[in-house]
Amino acid sequence: MEKIIEDAKNHFENLLKEQLERVERMKRAGDWVDYTTLKPIIIGLVGGDGIGPFITKHAQAILEFLLKEEVENGKVELRVIEGLTIENRAKVMKAIPDDVLVDIKKCHVLLKGPTTTPRKGDKWPNIESANVTMRRELDLFANVRPVKVPEKNIDWMFFRENTEGAYILGSKGLNITEDLAIDFKVITKQGADRIIRLAFDYAKKNNINRVTVVTKANVVKATDGKFLAMAEEIAKEYPNVEWDDWYIDIITAKLVDPARQSQFRVFVAPNLYGDIITDEAAQIQGGVGTAGSANIGKQYSMFEAIHGTAPRMVEEGRAQYADPSSIIKAAALLLNHIGYIEKAKKLEMALDICATLEKKLTVTGRDDGNTGEELAKYIMDTLVDPNLESKWKSFQ
């Protein structure tokens, strides 16, 4: 018994040292990158696993189409990064192989397809999630996801903390004995401050008068309590932005409540809760295949599809029928982030028209529907339609 307790104490001591060092790094963090000073802006394209390479190439084609002039004059470079596959990661037993991480860090922003996270019982070794590792290595602290359902008057923006909470230490729990397992959760003042402040800044800049903070602070009193306390302090600096707080269990119910759902606008939440409610919100929008995701840091940013790798589609020879809407939406978020706001707006309108509103073709994931390549071509044809904006407005 004494050895078991001593081993656990040593493990916890190492975790504390690691997290205290992380706090110091956050305190020393530099300023936000200024994309207007970069030439070229390097956009890394990472295919990932399963259907990832298939859908990523369609988003790449659209970016090449929209940024043709910028690529030709050296303002933008599109760089394909190979090697972030589950086979390669398993071979070197790392979430991100060293050489791939070096290539990633040479880029300013990334567009990434889904990657496999091994789980118990599958054929892969139990290596850490590539996403979790990338968020930590690049300090991508903010996961930003928009969800819109015009017919339900839903216009939501989610700010999910990316580098703390239950996920950051999710692979570092302990099986103390056969009867006892313990996991860890961490919230820091600095981590909570920057994600909550980002949400309030967004609300203020976009004239949105409501921020909803999601925790379980009535039960998880130390970590969730700190997150909520930080929200209370930061809210004082934004007197014109109203805010409220909800517990994770009841907010998941209210998001599907027709009487309530249109009242929410901006959400901010710790990592696990943010993951739950953003997937729920994406399903309300039409499924996780319709949602893109931004992972924002001060020096790097990564934009991705939020769904999985769909290995069965590849095994059954159906990968060409995978819906690329999610990663194309992520590409629009990327364009907006690096300053090509009008191009991003046009892409969002074209995607809305093609995938949701006009729907001259349908991607079903099977051969009874269209291919991802056909949807991408449909979107590019729509982008050059001189009546794009008026057509989009006619559906609103």
C-alpha positions as CSV (number, residue, x, y, z in Angstrom):
1,M,0.0,0.0,0.0
2,E,2.8,2.5,0.9
3,K,4.5,1.9,-2.4
4,I,1.3,2.4,-4.3
5,I,0.7,5.7,-2.6
6,E,4.3,6.8,-3.0
7,D,4.2,6.1,-6.8
8,A,1.0,8.0,-7.1
9,K,2.5,11.0,-5.2
10,N,5.6,11.0,-7.5
11,H,3.3,10.9,-10.6
12,F,1.2,13.8,-9.3
13,E,4.3,15.8,-8.4
14,N,5.6,15.5,-12.0
15,L,2.2,16.6,-13.3
16,L,2.3,19.6,-11.0
17,K,5.8,20.6,-12.2
18,E,4.7,20.2,-15.8
19,Q,1.6,22.4,-15.3
20,L,3.4,25.1,-13.3
21,E,6.0,25.3,-16.1
22,R,3.1,25.7,-18.6
23,V,1.7,28.5,-16.6
24,E,5.1,30.3,-16.8
25,R,5.2,29.8,-20.6
26,M,1.7,31.3,-20.9
27,K,2.9,34.3,-18.8
28,R,5.8,34.8,-21.3
29,A,3.6,34.4,-24.4
30,G,4.3,37.0,-27.2
31,D,1.9,39.1,-29.2
32,W,-0.5,37.9,-31.9
33,V,1.0,37.2,-35.3
34,D,0.3,40.0,-37.9
35,Y,-0.5,38.3,-41.2
36,T,-0.2,41.5,-43.1
37,T,3.6,41.5,-42.4
38,L,4.1,37.9,-43.8
39,K,5.1,37.2,-47.3
40,P,4.3,34.5,-48.0
41,I,1.6,33.4,-45.6
42,I,2.3,29.6,-45.6
43,I,-0.8,27.5,-45.5
44,G,-0.1,23.9,-44.6
45,L,-2.4,21.2,-45.9
46,V,-2.6,18.0,-43.8
47,G,-4.7,15.2,-45.2
48,G,-4.8,13.0,-42.0
49,D,-6.5,9.5,-42.1
50,G,-9.4,7.7,-43.6
51,I,-11.5,10.1,-45.7
52,G,-9.2,13.0,-44.6
53,P,-7.0,13.0,-47.7
54,F,-10.0,12.7,-50.0
55,I,-11.9,15.7,-48.6
56,T,-8.8,17.8,-48.0
57,K,-7.8,17.7,-51.6
58,H,-11.2,19.2,-52.5
59,A,-10.7,22.0,-50.0
60,Q,-7.2,22.5,-51.4
61,A,-8.6,22.8,-55.0
62,I,-11.0,25.6,-53.8
63,L,-8.2,27.4,-52.0
64,E,-6.0,27.2,-55.1
65,F,-9.0,28.6,-57.1
66,L,-9.7,31.5,-54.7
67,L,-6.0,32.3,-54.0
68,K,-4.7,31.9,-57.6
69,E,-3.4,35.4,-57.9
70,E,-2.0,35.5,-54.3
71,V,-0.1,32.3,-54.9
72,E,1.3,33.6,-58.2
73,N,2.5,36.9,-56.8
74,G,4.1,35.2,-53.7
75,K,1.7,36.5,-51.1
76,V,0.5,33.0,-50.2
77,E,2.1,29.5,-50.4
78,L,0.1,26.3,-50.2
79,R,2.3,23.5,-48.8
80,V,1.2,19.9,-48.6
81,I,2.5,18.1,-45.4
82,E,2.8,14.4,-45.5
83,G,3.2,11.9,-42.7
84,L,0.4,12.7,-40.2
85,T,-1.2,9.3,-40.7
86,I,-2.0,6.7,-38.1
87,E,0.3,4.2,-39.8
88,N,3.3,6.6,-39.5
89,R,2.4,7.7,-36.0
90,A,2.1,4.1,-34.8
91,K,5.4,3.2,-36.4
92,V,7.3,5.9,-34.4
93,M,5.0,5.6,-31.4
94,K,4.3,9.4,-31.3
95,A,1.1,11.4,-31.6
96,I,3.0,13.6,-34.1
97,P,6.2,12.3,-35.6
98,D,9.2,14.7,-35.0
99,D,9.8,15.5,-38.7
100,V,6.1,16.2,-39.3
101,L,6.0,18.5,-36.3
102,V,9.0,20.4,-37.7
103,D,7.2,20.8,-41.1
104,I,4.0,22.0,-39.3
105,K,5.9,24.6,-37.4
106,K,7.3,26.1,-40.6
107,C,3.7,27.0,-41.6
108,H,1.6,29.9,-40.3
109,V,-1.8,28.2,-40.5
110,L,-3.0,24.7,-41.2
111,L,-5.9,23.1,-42.9
112,K,-6.2,19.6,-41.5
113,G,-8.3,16.6,-42.3
114,P,-9.5,14.2,-39.5
115,T,-6.9,12.0,-37.8
116,T,-7.4,8.7,-36.0
117,T,-7.3,8.6,-32.2
118,P,-6.6,5.0,-31.1
119,R,-9.0,3.5,-28.6
120,K,-9.0,0.3,-26.6
121,G,-9.7,-2.8,-28.6
122,D,-8.6,-1.5,-32.0
123,K,-5.4,-2.5,-33.9
124,W,-3.4,0.7,-33.1
125,P,-1.2,1.3,-30.1
126,N,-2.5,3.6,-27.4
127,I,-0.8,6.8,-28.6
128,E,-2.1,10.3,-27.7
129,S,-4.6,12.2,-30.0
130,A,-2.8,14.1,-32.7
131,N,-5.2,16.9,-32.2
132,V,-4.6,17.2,-28.5
133,T,-0.8,17.1,-29.1
134,M,-1.0,19.7,-31.9
135,R,-3.1,22.1,-29.7
136,R,-0.5,21.8,-26.9
137,E,2.6,22.0,-29.1
138,L,1.3,25.1,-31.1
139,D,-0.6,26.5,-28.1
140,L,-3.9,26.6,-30.0
141,F,-5.9,27.6,-27.0
142,A,-9.2,28.6,-28.6
143,N,-11.5,26.2,-30.5
144,V,-13.9,28.4,-32.4
145,R,-17.0,26.9,-34.1
146,P,-19.9,28.8,-35.7
147,V,-23.3,27.2,-36.1
148,K,-26.2,28.7,-38.1
149,V,-29.7,27.4,-38.7
150,P,-31.6,30.4,-40.3
151,E,-35.0,28.7,-40.2
152,K,-34.7,28.2,-36.5
153,N,-33.2,31.7,-35.9
154,I,-30.0,30.0,-34.6
155,D,-26.8,32.0,-34.9
156,W,-24.3,30.6,-32.4
157,M,-20.6,31.1,-31.9
158,F,-18.7,28.7,-29.6
159,F,-15.4,29.3,-27.8
160,R,-14.1,26.1,-26.4
161,E,-10.8,26.1,-24.4
162,N,-8.4,23.8,-26.1
163,T,-5.4,23.3,-24.0
164,E,-6.7,22.6,-20.4
165,G,-9.5,20.8,-18.7
166,A,-9.9,17.1,-18.7
167,Y,-8.3,16.5,-22.1
168,I,-4.9,18.0,-21.5
169,L,-4.2,15.3,-18.8
170,G,-6.5,12.7,-20.3
171,S,-3.7,10.3,-21.1
172,K,-1.9,10.9,-17.7
173,G,-4.3,9.3,-15.3
174,L,-3.5,6.4,-13.0
175,N,-4.8,2.9,-12.5
176,I,-3.9,2.9,-8.8
177,T,-5.1,-0.7,-8.3
178,E,-7.4,-3.1,-10.1
179,D,-10.2,-1.4,-8.2
180,L,-9.2,2.3,-8.4
181,A,-8.5,4.6,-11.4
182,I,-8.0,8.3,-11.1
183,D,-7.8,11.0,-13.8
184,F,-6.9,14.7,-13.5
185,K,-8.3,18.0,-14.7
186,V,-6.5,21.3,-14.8
187,I,-7.7,24.9,-15.1
188,T,-5.3,27.9,-14.9
189,K,-6.0,31.6,-14.4
190,Q,-4.1,32.4,-17.6
191,G,-5.9,29.7,-19.7
192,A,-9.3,30.7,-18.5
193,D,-8.6,34.4,-18.9
194,R,-7.6,34.2,-22.5
195,I,-10.5,32.1,-23.8
196,I,-13.1,34.0,-21.8
197,R,-11.7,37.3,-22.9
198,L,-11.8,36.1,-26.6
199,A,-15.5,35.3,-26.3
200,F,-16.3,38.7,-24.7
201,D,-14.2,40.5,-27.3
202,Y,-16.0,38.7,-30.1
203,A,-19.4,39.7,-28.6
204,K,-18.4,43.3,-28.2
205,K,-16.9,43.7,-31.7
206,N,-19.9,42.1,-33.3
207,N,-22.5,44.0,-31.2
208,I,-23.8,40.8,-29.6
209,N,-25.3,41.3,-26.2
210,R,-25.0,37.9,-24.6
211,V,-22.2,35.5,-23.6
212,T,-23.1,32.2,-22.0
213,V,-20.5,30.5,-19.7
214,V,-20.8,26.7,-19.4
215,T,-19.4,24.8,-16.4
216,K,-20.4,22.4,-13.7
217,A,-19.1,24.7,-11.0
218,N,-21.8,23.6,-8.5
219,V,-20.1,20.1,-8.3
220,V,-16.6,20.5,-9.7
221,K,-15.8,23.3,-7.4
222,A,-12.0,23.9,-7.8
223,T,-11.4,23.9,-11.6
224,D,-14.9,24.8,-12.9
225,G,-15.2,27.2,-10.0
226,K,-12.0,29.0,-11.1
227,F,-13.3,29.2,-14.7
228,L,-16.6,30.7,-13.5
229,A,-14.9,33.1,-11.1
230,M,-12.7,34.3,-14.0
231,A,-15.8,34.9,-16.1
232,E,-17.3,37.0,-13.3
233,E,-14.1,39.2,-13.1
234,I,-13.7,39.6,-16.9
235,A,-17.4,40.4,-17.4
236,K,-16.9,43.6,-15.3
237,E,-14.6,44.9,-18.1
238,Y,-17.5,44.5,-20.6
239,P,-20.4,46.4,-19.0
240,N,-22.3,46.5,-22.3
241,V,-22.2,42.7,-22.8
242,E,-24.7,40.8,-20.7
243,W,-23.7,37.3,-19.6
244,D,-25.1,34.3,-17.8
245,D,-23.9,30.9,-16.7
246,W,-25.4,27.5,-17.3
247,Y,-24.4,24.0,-16.1
248,I,-23.4,21.5,-18.8
249,D,-26.2,19.1,-18.2
250,I,-29.1,21.6,-18.5
251,I,-27.5,23.6,-21.4
252,T,-27.4,20.4,-23.5
253,A,-31.2,20.2,-23.0
254,K,-31.8,23.9,-23.7
255,L,-29.9,23.8,-27.0
256,V,-32.7,21.6,-28.4
257,D,-35.5,23.5,-26.8
258,P,-37.3,25.6,-29.5
259,A,-38.4,28.1,-26.9
260,R,-34.9,28.7,-25.7
261,Q,-32.4,27.9,-28.5
262,S,-32.7,31.1,-30.5
263,Q,-31.9,33.2,-27.3
264,F,-28.3,32.1,-27.1
265,R,-25.5,33.7,-29.1
266,V,-22.0,33.3,-27.8
267,F,-20.8,30.4,-25.6
268,V,-17.6,29.9,-23.8
269,A,-16.7,26.6,-22.0
270,P,-13.8,24.5,-20.7
271,N,-12.5,21.8,-23.0
272,L,-14.7,18.7,-22.4
273,Y,-18.0,20.7,-22.1
274,G,-17.1,22.7,-25.2
275,D,-16.6,19.5,-27.1
276,I,-20.0,18.1,-26.1
277,I,-22.1,21.2,-26.9
278,T,-20.3,21.9,-30.2
279,D,-21.0,18.4,-31.5
280,E,-24.6,18.7,-30.3
281,A,-24.9,22.1,-32.1
282,A,-23.4,20.7,-35.3
283,Q,-26.0,18.0,-35.2
284,I,-28.7,20.6,-34.9
285,Q,-27.2,22.4,-37.9
286,G,-27.4,19.2,-40.0
287,G,-24.7,16.9,-38.7
288,V,-21.0,17.1,-37.8
289,G,-20.2,16.8,-41.5
290,T,-21.5,20.3,-42.0
291,A,-19.4,22.0,-39.3
292,G,-15.9,23.5,-39.6
293,S,-13.6,24.3,-36.7
294,A,-10.9,26.9,-36.0
295,N,-8.1,26.3,-33.5
296,I,-6.6,29.7,-32.7
297,G,-3.3,30.6,-31.0
298,K,-1.2,33.7,-30.9
299,Q,1.5,32.4,-33.3
300,Y,-0.2,29.4,-35.1
301,S,-3.8,28.5,-36.1
302,M,-5.3,25.3,-37.4
303,F,-8.6,24.8,-39.2
304,E,-10.2,21.4,-39.5
305,A,-13.2,19.2,-40.1
306,I,-14.8,18.2,-36.8
307,H,-15.9,14.7,-37.8
308,G,-14.0,11.5,-37.7
309,T,-12.0,9.5,-40.3
310,A,-14.8,7.2,-41.4
311,P,-12.5,4.2,-42.1
312,R,-15.4,2.0,-43.1
313,M,-16.1,4.3,-46.1
314,V,-12.5,3.8,-47.2
315,E,-12.6,0.0,-46.7
316,E,-15.8,-0.2,-48.7
317,G,-14.4,1.9,-51.5
318,R,-16.7,4.9,-50.9
319,A,-14.2,7.6,-49.9
320,Q,-14.8,9.6,-53.1
321,Y,-18.4,10.1,-51.9
322,A,-17.4,11.6,-48.5
323,D,-18.9,15.0,-47.9
324,P,-16.2,17.7,-47.9
325,S,-18.5,20.5,-46.6
326,S,-17.0,20.5,-43.1
327,I,-13.4,21.1,-44.3
328,I,-14.5,23.5,-46.9
329,K,-16.2,25.5,-44.2
330,A,-13.0,25.3,-42.2
331,A,-11.2,26.7,-45.3
332,A,-13.5,29.7,-45.2
333,L,-12.7,30.2,-41.5
334,L,-9.0,30.1,-42.4
335,L,-9.4,32.7,-45.2
336,N,-11.2,35.0,-42.8
337,H,-8.5,34.5,-40.1
338,I,-5.6,35.5,-42.4
339,G,-7.3,38.6,-43.7
340,Y,-9.1,37.5,-46.9
341,I,-12.5,38.4,-45.5
342,E,-14.3,38.9,-48.7
343,K,-13.1,35.7,-50.2
344,A,-14.1,33.9,-47.0
345,K,-17.6,35.5,-47.2
346,K,-18.0,34.4,-50.8
347,L,-17.0,30.9,-50.0
348,E,-19.4,30.7,-47.1
349,M,-22.2,31.9,-49.3
350,A,-21.4,29.5,-52.1
351,L,-21.2,26.6,-49.7
352,D,-24.6,27.6,-48.2
353,I,-26.1,27.7,-51.7
354,C,-24.6,24.5,-52.9
355,A,-24.8,22.3,-49.8
356,T,-27.9,23.6,-48.0
357,L,-30.1,26.0,-50.0
358,E,-30.1,25.3,-53.8
359,K,-28.9,21.7,-53.6
360,K,-28.7,20.9,-57.3
361,L,-26.7,17.9,-56.2
362,T,-26.6,15.8,-53.0
363,V,-23.7,14.1,-51.3
364,T,-25.0,11.0,-49.4
365,G,-21.7,9.2,-48.7
366,R,-22.7,6.4,-51.2
367,D,-23.0,6.0,-55.0
368,D,-26.6,7.0,-54.9
369,G,-25.3,10.6,-54.4
370,N,-22.7,12.9,-55.9
371,T,-18.9,12.8,-55.2
372,G,-17.0,15.3,-53.1
373,E,-15.2,16.3,-56.3
374,E,-18.5,17.2,-57.9
375,L,-19.6,19.3,-54.9
376,A,-16.2,21.1,-55.0
377,K,-16.7,21.9,-58.7
378,Y,-20.3,23.0,-58.1
379,I,-19.0,25.4,-55.4
380,M,-16.2,26.8,-57.7
381,D,-18.8,27.4,-60.5
382,T,-21.0,29.2,-58.0
383,L,-18.1,31.3,-56.8
384,V,-17.8,32.9,-60.2
385,D,-21.6,33.5,-60.6
386,P,-22.0,37.3,-60.8
387,N,-25.4,36.9,-59.0
388,L,-23.8,35.0,-56.0
389,E,-24.7,37.4,-53.3
390,S,-28.2,38.2,-54.6
391,K,-28.9,34.5,-55.0
392,W,-27.7,33.8,-51.4
393,K,-29.8,36.7,-50.0
394,S,-32.9,35.3,-51.8
395,F,-32.7,32.2,-49.6
396,Q,-32.5,34.1,-46.4
